[in-house]
């Protein structure tokens, strides 16, 4: 569930820290590479969440009904946060196609 926010935070900090180096070296593809790797890691988190969600859809026992409900809720919430933070990562990468990171 926390994979998305942590990956987004690391990606945000990495992109912010790399801007000066990208301007001096003229390698603007590095910022897009950071975003792409972050999206890939986020996809792995989402796939793990989907696997947990599939496990929770197994026929529940009467004793484990409440626990399975919690697992299912956390898995669905994790899937939603993964989607939200994937959208944020894409939204932060889009300006690199139109604006140079060196523009002031």
N, C-alpha and C positions, 0 to 999 in steps of 0.2 A: 504494500500500500504506500510506503514511503519512498519507493524507488523513483517514481516520477519526479517528485519535488527535489530529491537529492541530485538526480541527474541534471535537472534543469538548473539548479543552483551552481553546480560545478561547471556546466556549459556556459552559463552566464558569466561567471568569474573568469573562465578561460578566455572567452571572446573579448571581454573587457581588457584583460591583461595583455592580449596579443596584438591589440590594435596598433600600438606604437611600433612594434617589430614589423608588422605587416606593411606599415607605411614606409619604413626604411628599406625593407627588402623587396617591396613590390610583389609580394606573393599573397594576393588577396584570396586565393583559393583555400588558404589555411583556415580561414574563418568558416567557410562552407564545409570544410572537412570536419571541423570540430562539431558543427551542427549535425552533419551526417552520422558521425560516430555516436553522438548523443541519441539521435533517433533510433539507431540500431540497438543501443543498450536499452532504450525505453521499450522497443519492440520485444526484446527478450523478457523484460519485466512483465509486459502485458501477456505474453505467452505463458509465463509462469502463473499469472493470475487466472488465465483461462483454464489451465490445468487444475488449479485449486477449485475453481467453480464447477468443473466437470466432476471432480471427486465428491463435491458436496451434493450433487444431484443423484447420488446413489440412493437406493431405497433406505430410508432412515429406520433405525430401531426406536422403540418408544423411549428408551433411556437417553439416547443421544440426540433426540429431536431438537432440544434447545441449543446444544453445542453446534449442530449442523447449521442451524439458523444463523448463528453468529458467524460461522466460517463463510457462509454464503453471502451474508451482508458485507463482510470485510472484503471478500473477493470482488463483489460487484462495485464496491466503493473504490477498490484498487484499480479496477478497469476504467472507471470514470475518471479518476485522477490521472491515470496514464494517458488517456485520450486528451484531457485538458492540457497537460504539460507537453504533450506532443504538438498540440496546436500552438502553444506558446513558443516552442523551439522553432517551428516553421515560421511563425510570425516574426521572430527575431532574425531569421535568415533571409527573408524576402528582400529587405532593403539592400543587401549586399549585391543584388543583381542590378540595382538602379543607381545606387549612390556609392561613391568610392569611400572606403573607410578613412581616407586621408582628408576628406572634405571637412572644412571648418566653417 
